[in-house]
Amino acid sequence: ELLLARVGGRERFEGGVAAEDGALGKPAPDVYARVIARGGALPERTLVVEDSAAGVQAALAAGAHVALVRSAAPASALPRDARVRGAFADLAALADALGLPR
């Protein structure tokens, strides 16, 4: 909440989900599953932007596609899954390539 308020991004989101909103933290899919359900989206039509190996595992377990950005995690720590899309400078182009809505 504080970060979104500081960068002027709070008005762009209807709500948020935090680790406290799920029974288990990452790498469990609880938080991402809740966000996807709350947004009325399908997991296979969802793109998660993550920066950690545990977050990638959580997003994949929730059924989403993942763009990994700014990660210090070694590639060997990440799951080998076709939905892990690597790091991308232009997430809009990635969403278009995956056929995801923006």
MMTF fields as JSON, N, C-alpha, C and O atoms, coordinates in Angstrom:
{
  "mmtfVersion": "1.0.0",
  "mmtfProducer": "UNKNOWN",
  "numBonds": 407,
  "numAtoms": 408,
  "numGroups": 102,
  "numChains": 1,
  "numModels": 1,
  "chainsPerModel": [1],
  "groupsPerChain": [102],
  "chainIdList": ["A"],
  "bondAtomList": [4, 2, 8, 6, 12, 10, 16, 14, 20, 18, 24, 22, 28, 26, 32, 30, 36, 34, 40, 38, 44, 42, 48, 46, 52, 50, 56, 54, 60, 58, 64, 62, 68, 66, 72, 70, 76, 74, 80, 78, 84, 82, 88, 86, 92, 90, 96, 94, 100, 98, 104, 102, 108, 106, 112, 110, 116, 114, 120, 118, 124, 122, 128, 126, 132, 130, 136, 134, 140, 138, 144, 142, 148, 146, 152, 150, 156, 154, 160, 158, 164, 162, 168, 166, 172, 170, 176, 174, 180, 178, 184, 182, 188, 186, 192, 190, 196, 194, 200, 198, 204, 202, 208, 206, 212, 210, 216, 214, 220, 218, 224, 222, 228, 226, 232, 230, 236, 234, 240, 238, 244, 242, 248, 246, 252, 250, 256, 254, 260, 258, 264, 262, 268, 266, 272, 270, 276, 274, 280, 278, 284, 282, 288, 286, 292, 290, 296, 294, 300, 298, 304, 302, 308, 306, 312, 310, 316, 314, 320, 318, 324, 322, 328, 326, 332, 330, 336, 334, 340, 338, 344, 342, 348, 346, 352, 350, 356, 354, 360, 358, 364, 362, 368, 366, 372, 370, 376, 374, 380, 378, 384, 382, 388, 386, 392, 390, 396, 394, 400, 398, 404, 402],
  "bondOrderList": [1, 1, 1, 1, 1, 1, 1, 1, 1, 1, 1, 1, 1, 1, 1, 1, 1, 1, 1, 1, 1, 1, 1, 1, 1, 1, 1, 1, 1, 1, 1, 1, 1, 1, 1, 1, 1, 1, 1, 1, 1, 1, 1, 1, 1, 1, 1, 1, 1, 1, 1, 1, 1, 1, 1, 1, 1, 1, 1, 1, 1, 1, 1, 1, 1, 1, 1, 1, 1, 1, 1, 1, 1, 1, 1, 1, 1, 1, 1, 1, 1, 1, 1, 1, 1, 1, 1, 1, 1, 1, 1, 1, 1, 1, 1, 1, 1, 1, 1, 1, 1],
  "groupList": [{"groupName": "GLU", "atomNameList": ["N", "CA", "C", "O"], "elementList": ["N", "C", "C", "O"], "formalChargeList": [0, 0, 0, 0], "bondAtomList": [1, 0, 2, 1, 3, 2], "bondOrderList": [1, 1, 2], "singleLetterCode": "E", "chemCompType": "L-PEPTIDE LINKING"}, {"groupName": "LEU", "atomNameList": ["N", "CA", "C", "O"], "elementList": ["N", "C", "C", "O"], "formalChargeList": [0, 0, 0, 0], "bondAtomList": [1, 0, 2, 1, 3, 2], "bondOrderList": [1, 1, 2], "singleLetterCode": "L", "chemCompType": "L-PEPTIDE LINKING"}, {"groupName": "ALA", "atomNameList": ["N", "CA", "C", "O"], "elementList": ["N", "C", "C", "O"], "formalChargeList": [0, 0, 0, 0], "bondAtomList": [1, 0, 2, 1, 3, 2], "bondOrderList": [1, 1, 2], "singleLetterCode": "A", "chemCompType": "L-PEPTIDE LINKING"}, {"groupName": "ARG", "atomNameList": ["N", "CA", "C", "O"], "elementList": ["N", "C", "C", "O"], "formalChargeList": [0, 0, 0, 0], "bondAtomList": [1, 0, 2, 1, 3, 2], "bondOrderList": [1, 1, 2], "singleLetterCode": "R", "chemCompType": "L-PEPTIDE LINKING"}, {"groupName": "VAL", "atomNameList": ["N", "CA", "C", "O"], "elementList": ["N", "C", "C", "O"], "formalChargeList": [0, 0, 0, 0], "bondAtomList": [1, 0, 2, 1, 3, 2], "bondOrderList": [1, 1, 2], "singleLetterCode": "V", "chemCompType": "L-PEPTIDE LINKING"}, {"groupName": "GLY", "atomNameList": ["N", "CA", "C", "O"], "elementList": ["N", "C", "C", "O"], "formalChargeList": [0, 0, 0, 0], "bondAtomList": [1, 0, 2, 1, 3, 2], "bondOrderList": [1, 1, 2], "singleLetterCode": "G", "chemCompType": "PEPTIDE LINKING"}, {"groupName": "PHE", "atomNameList": ["N", "CA", "C", "O"], "elementList": ["N", "C", "C", "O"], "formalChargeList": [0, 0, 0, 0], "bondAtomList": [1, 0, 2, 1, 3, 2], "bondOrderList": [1, 1, 2], "singleLetterCode": "F", "chemCompType": "L-PEPTIDE LINKING"}, {"groupName": "ASP", "atomNameList": ["N", "CA", "C", "O"], "elementList": ["N", "C", "C", "O"], "formalChargeList": [0, 0, 0, 0], "bondAtomList": [1, 0, 2, 1, 3, 2], "bondOrderList": [1, 1, 2], "singleLetterCode": "D", "chemCompType": "L-PEPTIDE LINKING"}, {"groupName": "LYS", "atomNameList": ["N", "CA", "C", "O"], "elementList": ["N", "C", "C", "O"], "formalChargeList": [0, 0, 0, 0], "bondAtomList": [1, 0, 2, 1, 3, 2], "bondOrderList": [1, 1, 2], "singleLetterCode": "K", "chemCompType": "L-PEPTIDE LINKING"}, {"groupName": "PRO", "atomNameList": ["N", "CA", "C", "O"], "elementList": ["N", "C", "C", "O"], "formalChargeList": [0, 0, 0, 0], "bondAtomList": [1, 0, 2, 1, 3, 2], "bondOrderList": [1, 1, 2], "singleLetterCode": "P", "chemCompType": "L-PEPTIDE LINKING"}, {"groupName": "TYR", "atomNameList": ["N", "CA", "C", "O"], "elementList": ["N", "C", "C", "O"], "formalChargeList": [0, 0, 0, 0], "bondAtomList": [1, 0, 2, 1, 3, 2], "bondOrderList": [1, 1, 2], "singleLetterCode": "Y", "chemCompType": "L-PEPTIDE LINKING"}, {"groupName": "ILE", "atomNameList": ["N", "CA", "C", "O"], "elementList": ["N", "C", "C", "O"], "formalChargeList": [0, 0, 0, 0], "bondAtomList": [1, 0, 2, 1, 3, 2], "bondOrderList": [1, 1, 2], "singleLetterCode": "I", "chemCompType": "L-PEPTIDE LINKING"}, {"groupName": "THR", "atomNameList": ["N", "CA", "C", "O"], "elementList": ["N", "C", "C", "O"], "formalChargeList": [0, 0, 0, 0], "bondAtomList": [1, 0, 2, 1, 3, 2], "bondOrderList": [1, 1, 2], "singleLetterCode": "T", "chemCompType": "L-PEPTIDE LINKING"}, {"groupName": "SER", "atomNameList": ["N", "CA", "C", "O"], "elementList": ["N", "C", "C", "O"], "formalChargeList": [0, 0, 0, 0], "bondAtomList": [1, 0, 2, 1, 3, 2], "bondOrderList": [1, 1, 2], "singleLetterCode": "S", "chemCompType": "L-PEPTIDE LINKING"}, {"groupName": "GLN", "atomNameList": ["N", "CA", "C", "O"], "elementList": ["N", "C", "C", "O"], "formalChargeList": [0, 0, 0, 0], "bondAtomList": [1, 0, 2, 1, 3, 2], "bondOrderList": [1, 1, 2], "singleLetterCode": "Q", "chemCompType": "L-PEPTIDE LINKING"}, {"groupName": "HIS", "atomNameList": ["N", "CA", "C", "O"], "elementList": ["N", "C", "C", "O"], "formalChargeList": [0, 0, 0, 0], "bondAtomList": [1, 0, 2, 1, 3, 2], "bondOrderList": [1, 1, 2], "singleLetterCode": "H", "chemCompType": "L-PEPTIDE LINKING"}],
  "groupTypeList": [0, 1, 1, 1, 2, 3, 4, 5, 5, 3, 0, 3, 6, 0, 5, 5, 4, 2, 2, 0, 7, 5, 2, 1, 5, 8, 9, 2, 9, 7, 4, 10, 2, 3, 4, 11, 2, 3, 5, 5, 2, 1, 9, 0, 3, 12, 1, 4, 4, 0, 7, 13, 2, 2, 5, 4, 14, 2, 2, 1, 2, 2, 5, 2, 15, 4, 2, 1, 4, 3, 13, 2, 2, 9, 2, 13, 2, 1, 9, 3, 7, 2, 3, 4, 3, 5, 2, 6, 2, 7, 1, 2, 2, 1, 2, 7, 2, 1, 5, 1, 9, 3],
  "groupIdList": [1, 2, 3, 4, 5, 6, 7, 8, 9, 10, 11, 12, 13, 14, 15, 16, 17, 18, 19, 20, 21, 22, 23, 24, 25, 26, 27, 28, 29, 30, 31, 32, 33, 34, 35, 36, 37, 38, 39, 40, 41, 42, 43, 44, 45, 46, 47, 48, 49, 50, 51, 52, 53, 54, 55, 56, 57, 58, 59, 60, 61, 62, 63, 64, 65, 66, 67, 68, 69, 70, 71, 72, 73, 74, 75, 76, 77, 78, 79, 80, 81, 82, 83, 84, 85, 86, 87, 88, 89, 90, 91, 92, 93, 94, 95, 96, 97, 98, 99, 100, 101, 102],
  "secStructList": [7, 2, 2, 2, 2, 2, 6, 6, 7, 4, 4, 4, 7, 1, 7, 7, 7, 7, 4, 4, 4, 1, 1, 1, 7, 6, 6, 1, 1, 2, 2, 2, 2, 2, 2, 2, 2, 2, 6, 6, 7, 7, 4, 4, 4, 7, 3, 3, 3, 3, 1, 1, 2, 2, 2, 2, 2, 2, 2, 2, 2, 6, 6, 7, 3, 3, 3, 3, 7, 1, 7, 7, 1, 7, 4, 4, 4, 1, 7, 7, 7, 6, 6, 5, 7, 7, 7, 7, 1, 7, 2, 2, 2, 2, 2, 2, 2, 2, 6, 7, 7, 7],
  "xCoordList": [0.823, 0.0, 0.873, 0.629, 1.888, 2.757, 3.501, 3.568, 4.059, 4.801, 3.888, 4.257, 2.701, 1.768, 1.377, 1.282, 1.152, 0.801, 1.95, 1.724, 3.173, 4.332, 4.589, 5.068, 4.277, 4.532, 3.28, 3.293, 2.205, 0.983, 0.254, -0.474, 0.433, -0.191, -1.409, -2.056, -1.74, -2.843, -4.182, -4.998, -4.411, -5.694, -5.852, -6.937, -4.81, -4.871, -5.338, -5.561, -5.487, -5.859, -7.111, -7.267, -7.998, -9.226, -8.974, -9.706, -7.978, -7.686, -6.38, -5.717, -6.006, -4.748, -4.888, -5.849, -3.914, -3.833, -2.416, -1.45, -2.296, -0.992, -0.792, -1.725, 0.416, 0.74, -0.2, -0.529, -0.627, -1.515, -2.9, -3.656, -3.234, -4.543, -4.608, -5.681, -3.493, -3.46, -3.081, -2.459, -3.46, -3.128, -1.628, -1.049, -1.01, 0.418, 1.1, 0.488, 2.357, 3.131, 3.75, 3.625, 4.419, 5.097, 6.138, 6.794, 6.303, 5.905, 4.508, 4.161, 3.706, 2.323, 1.556, 1.859, 0.584, -0.126, -1.236, -1.92, -1.438, -2.595, -2.833, -3.934, -1.806, -1.99, -2.334, -3.247, -1.612, -1.915, -3.277, -4.001, -3.631, -4.956, -6.047, -7.069, -5.837, -6.827, -6.919, -8.018, -5.786, -5.788, -6.497, -7.318, -6.186, -6.793, -8.305, -9.072, -8.728, -10.165, -10.855, -11.944, -10.235, -10.828, -11.001, -11.957, -10.076, -10.162, -11.065, -11.289, -11.583, -12.47, -11.736, -12.337, -10.442, -9.628, -9.465, -9.737, -9.024, -8.641, -7.13, -6.393, -6.662, -5.216, -4.402, -3.344, -4.883, -4.132, -4.14, -3.446, -4.919, -4.961, -4.371, -4.653, -3.541, -2.962, -1.446, -0.819, -0.861, 0.582, 1.023, 0.608, 1.857, 2.408, 3.825, 4.613, 4.149, 5.505, 6.131, 5.64, 7.202, 7.824, 9.307, 9.927, 9.864, 11.31, 12.004, 13.143, 11.335, 11.971, 11.585, 10.552, 12.436, 12.148, 10.887, 10.083, 10.702, 9.5, 8.251, 7.214, 8.342, 7.211, 6.875, 5.702, 7.9, 7.68, 6.975, 6.023, 7.427, 6.791, 5.337, 4.47, 5.06, 3.69, 2.785, 1.661, 3.278, 2.474, 2.189, 1.071, 3.196, 2.995, 2.007, 1.158, 2.115, 1.193, -0.239, -1.191, -0.392, -1.723, -2.216, -3.368, -1.344, -1.74, -1.457, -1.907, -0.712, -0.453, 0.825, 1.656, 0.964, 2.223, 3.062, 2.519, 4.392, 5.273, 6.336, 6.975, 6.523, 7.664, 8.566, 8.156, 9.777, 10.73, 11.554, 12.193, 11.543, 12.291, 13.133, 12.73, 14.309, 15.199, 15.435, 15.365, 15.709, 15.882, 17.34, 18.181, 17.619, 18.95, 18.992, 20.039, 17.855, 17.784, 18.544, 18.365, 19.383, 20.066, 19.063, 18.074, 19.318, 18.411, 18.161, 17.07, 19.165, 19.008, 17.974, 17.463, 17.656, 16.677, 15.248, 14.298, 15.095, 13.755, 13.205, 13.955, 11.896, 11.296, 11.425, 11.344, 11.624, 11.643, 10.198, 9.645, 9.606, 8.191, 8.027, 8.623, 7.235, 7.043, 6.389, 6.476, 5.733, 5.086, 6.031, 5.642, 7.273, 8.262, 8.852, 9.52, 8.604, 8.929, 10.222, 10.563, 10.952, 12.201, 11.962, 10.893, 12.947, 12.851, 12.549, 13.151, 11.626, 11.22, 11.142, 10.589, 11.699, 11.64, 10.262, 9.823, 9.589, 8.297, 7.212, 6.928, 6.607, 5.592, 4.335, 3.617, 4.046, 2.88, 3.052, 2.1, 4.254, 4.512, 4.415, 3.936, 4.863, 4.755, 3.28, 2.884, 2.482, 1.045, 0.409, -0.406, 0.775, 0.239, 0.663, -0.148, 1.923, 2.433, 1.741, 1.576, 1.333, 0.639, -0.866, -1.589, -1.338, -2.765, -3.525, -4.715, -2.843, -3.475, -4.065, -3.521, -5.173, -5.748, -4.879, -4.156, -4.959, -4.213, -5.183, -4.769],
  "yCoordList": [-1.185, 0.0, 1.256, 2.198, 1.251, 2.42, 2.691, 3.832, 1.641, 1.817, 2.329, 3.25, 1.742, 2.205, 3.663, 4.432, 4.041, 5.425, 6.372, 7.469, 5.947, 6.817, 7.045, 8.112, 6.058, 6.198, 6.606, 6.665, 6.886, 7.34, 6.237, 6.522, 4.988, 3.883, 3.301, 2.417, 3.767, 3.173, 3.274, 2.356, 4.364, 4.561, 3.644, 3.577, 2.95, 2.057, 0.652, -0.175, 0.376, -0.959, -0.901, -0.003, -1.863, -1.928, -2.475, -2.143, -3.284, -3.889, -4.616, -4.637, -5.206, -5.927, -7.201, -7.396, -8.043, -9.277, -9.367, -9.154, -9.682, -9.791, -11.209, -12.012, -11.503, -12.841, -13.251, -14.429, -12.296, -12.584, -13.062, -13.614, -12.856, -13.239, -14.705, -15.202, -15.387, -16.806, -17.653, -17.17, -18.908, -19.809, -20.068, -20.192, -20.147, -20.432, -19.378, -18.815, -19.115, -18.187, -18.883, -20.097, -18.099, -18.661, -19.663, -19.414, -20.761, -21.104, -21.718, -22.194, -21.721, -22.185, -21.209, -20.016, -21.688, -20.84, -19.982, -19.28, -20.014, -19.37, -17.929, -17.58, -17.091, -15.663, -15.447, -14.684, -16.112, -15.925, -16.498, -15.909, -17.634, -18.204, -17.239, -17.097, -16.581, -15.622, -14.398, -13.932, -13.882, -12.724, -13.065, -12.287, -14.21, -14.628, -14.769, -14.285, -15.424, -15.608, -14.274, -14.029, -13.417, -12.116, -11.261, -10.493, -11.4, -10.633, -11.257, -10.67, -12.439, -13.106, -13.589, -13.73, -13.845, -14.259, -15.771, -16.457, -16.264, -17.669, -17.746, -16.904, -18.736, -18.833, -18.88, -18.257, -19.607, -19.735, -18.448, -18.361, -17.45, -16.144, -15.06, -13.874, -15.489, -14.573, -14.561, -15.613, -13.373, -13.209, -12.617, -11.517, -13.341, -12.886, -12.39, -13.063, -11.225, -10.688, -10.953, -10.465, -11.717, -12.165, -11.867, -11.685, -11.821, -11.59, -12.616, -12.402, -13.728, -14.74, -16.14, -16.342, -17.102, -18.491, -18.989, -19.694, -18.633, -19.053, -18.455, -19.114, -17.215, -16.568, -17.225, -17.385, -17.608, -18.314, -19.633, -19.983, -20.363, -21.641, -21.429, -22.211, -20.39, -20.103, -19.768, -20.263, -18.927, -18.537, -19.73, -19.889, -20.564, -21.753, -22.711, -23.29, -22.877, -23.76, -23.24, -24.017, -21.916, -21.32, -21.423, -21.096, -21.879, -22.073, -20.912, -20.92, -19.904, -18.695, -18.801, -19.682, -17.883, -17.661, -16.75, -16.026, -16.776, -15.984, -15.285, -15.893, -13.985, -13.239, -12.964, -12.301, -13.467, -13.294, -12.042, -11.92, -11.118, -9.874, -9.627, -9.966, -9.035, -8.621, -9.695, -9.433, -10.873, -11.958, -12.248, -12.22, -12.528, -12.978, -14.5, -15.092, -15.129, -16.585, -17.165, -16.71, -18.156, -18.798, -19.563, -20.087, -19.625, -20.312, -21.747, -22.28, -22.376, -23.766, -23.919, -25.017, -22.821, -22.87, -22.729, -22.955, -22.359, -22.122, -23.386, -24.177, -23.571, -24.755, -24.701, -23.634, -25.856, -25.933, -26.124, -27.22, -25.047, -25.046, -24.092, -23.015, -24.471, -23.642, -22.307, -21.358, -22.225, -20.967, -19.967, -18.82, -20.365, -19.417, -18.734, -19.367, -17.455, -16.726, -15.939, -15.273, -15.987, -15.251, -13.81, -13.467, -12.97, -11.56, -10.759, -10.993, -9.826, -9.058, -7.582, -7.2, -6.759, -5.315, -4.776, -3.771, -5.425, -4.93, -5.952, -6.83, -5.843, -6.803, -6.717, -7.708, -5.544, -5.406, -6.302, -6.952, -6.338, -7.183, -8.652, -9.474, -8.986, -10.368, -10.763, -11.843, -9.905, -10.188, -10.387, -11.292, -9.548, -9.699, -11.033, -11.723, -11.394, -12.65, -13.86, -14.878, -13.761, -14.852, -14.805, -15.717, -13.745, -13.604, -13.244, -13.54, -12.602, -12.199, -10.807, -9.966, -10.549, -9.18, -8.217, -8.608, -6.938, -5.902, -4.979, -4.033],
  "zCoordList": [0.0, 0.0, 0.0, -0.755, 0.857, 0.973, -0.33, -0.786, -0.929, -2.177, -3.288, -4.016, -3.425, -4.456, -4.232, -5.188, -3.0, -2.687, -3.033, -3.544, -2.753, -3.001, -4.48, -4.866, -5.316, -6.758, -7.524, -8.754, -6.805, -7.457, -8.207, -9.158, -7.803, -8.518, -7.834, -8.393, -6.645, -5.885, -6.611, -6.531, -7.308, -8.003, -9.218, -9.795, -9.609, -10.768, -10.406, -11.29, -9.104, -8.653, -7.793, -6.965, -7.996, -7.207, -5.811, -4.879, -5.654, -4.363, -4.423, -5.46, -3.331, -3.289, -2.475, -1.73, -2.643, -1.877, -1.34, -2.073, -0.06, 0.585, 1.092, 1.112, 1.494, 1.995, 3.125, 3.263, 3.922, 5.042, 4.588, 5.389, 3.318, 2.791, 2.37, 2.026, 2.392, 2.029, 3.231, 4.177, 3.181, 4.287, 4.338, 5.418, 3.18, 3.083, 2.226, 1.318, 2.514, 1.699, 0.502, 0.34, -0.336, -1.501, -1.013, -0.002, -1.687, -3.046, -3.182, -4.263, -2.129, -2.266, -3.162, -3.164, -3.913, -4.873, -4.276, -5.021, -2.972, -2.335, -2.763, -3.189, -2.652, -2.944, -4.414, -4.73, -5.312, -6.737, -7.103, -7.906, -6.526, -6.792, -6.339, -7.011, -5.21, -4.713, -5.63, -5.93, -6.069, -6.972, -8.277, -8.764, -8.835, -10.1, -9.931, -10.763, -8.867, -8.62, -8.363, -8.882, -7.572, -7.241, -8.496, -8.608, -9.428, -10.667, -11.714, -12.773, -11.426, -12.382, -13.617, -14.682, -13.488, -14.63, -14.65, -13.665, -15.774, -15.889, -15.669, -16.181, -14.92, -14.681, -15.972, -16.059, -16.968, -18.22, -19.045, -20.057, -18.621, -19.293, -18.392, -18.563, -17.424, -16.446, -16.584, -16.713, -16.557, -16.585, -15.252, -14.889, -14.531, -13.261, -13.508, -14.172, -12.982, -13.048, -11.685, -10.667, -11.664, -10.417, -10.421, -11.468, -9.208, -9.094, -8.21, -7.794, -7.917, -7.068, -7.522, -8.161, -7.18, -7.539, -6.839, -7.449, -5.562, -4.836, -5.466, -5.534, -5.927, -6.585, -7.912, -8.25, -8.665, -9.931, -9.655, -10.352, -8.652, -8.311, -7.907, -8.298, -7.135, -6.693, -7.871, -7.96, -8.775, -9.935, -10.839, -11.329, -11.058, -11.884, -11.229, -11.906, -9.917, -9.203, -9.282, -9.207, -9.434, -9.587, -11.026, -11.31, -11.947, -13.337, -14.271, -15.416, -13.801, -14.584, -15.412, -15.189, -16.373, -17.079, -16.198, -15.364, -16.372, -15.517, -16.338, -17.196, -16.065, -16.592, -15.394, -14.442, -15.444, -14.356, -14.613, -15.658, -13.672, -13.824, -12.59, -11.477, -12.783, -11.698, -10.669, -9.468, -11.109, -10.165, -9.892, -10.791, -8.635, -8.272, -8.234, -7.969, -8.497, -8.466, -9.651, -10.781, -9.408, -10.536, -11.386, -10.872, -12.677, -13.595, -13.155, -13.359, -12.553, -12.127, -11.015, -10.795, -10.307, -9.216, -9.72, -8.971, -10.977, -11.52, -12.163, -12.734, -12.068, -12.69, -14.208, -14.818, -14.792, -16.252, -16.687, -16.6, -17.151, -17.506, -18.676, -18.686, -19.648, -20.838, -20.493, -21.272, -19.327, -18.955, -18.319, -18.102, -18.009, -17.497, -18.713, -19.53, -18.826, -20.048, -19.994, -20.972, -18.899, -18.804, -18.409, -17.905, -18.635, -18.301, -19.566, -20.614, -19.462, -20.629, -20.288, -19.257, -21.159, -20.96, -21.322, -20.763, -22.237, -22.708, -22.392, -23.207, -21.218, -20.812, -21.657, -21.788, -22.24, -23.113, -24.348, -24.779, -24.91, -26.07, -25.673, -26.454, -24.471, -23.998, -23.859, -24.298, -23.261, -23.111, -24.482, -24.662, -25.451, -26.803, -27.41, -28.028, -27.236, -27.807, -27.202, -27.873, -25.938, -25.271, -25.509, -25.107, -26.162, -26.392, -25.135, -25.02, -24.181, -22.926, -23.046, -23.761, -22.357, -22.396, -21.617, -20.7, -21.998, -21.27, -20.587, -19.918]
}
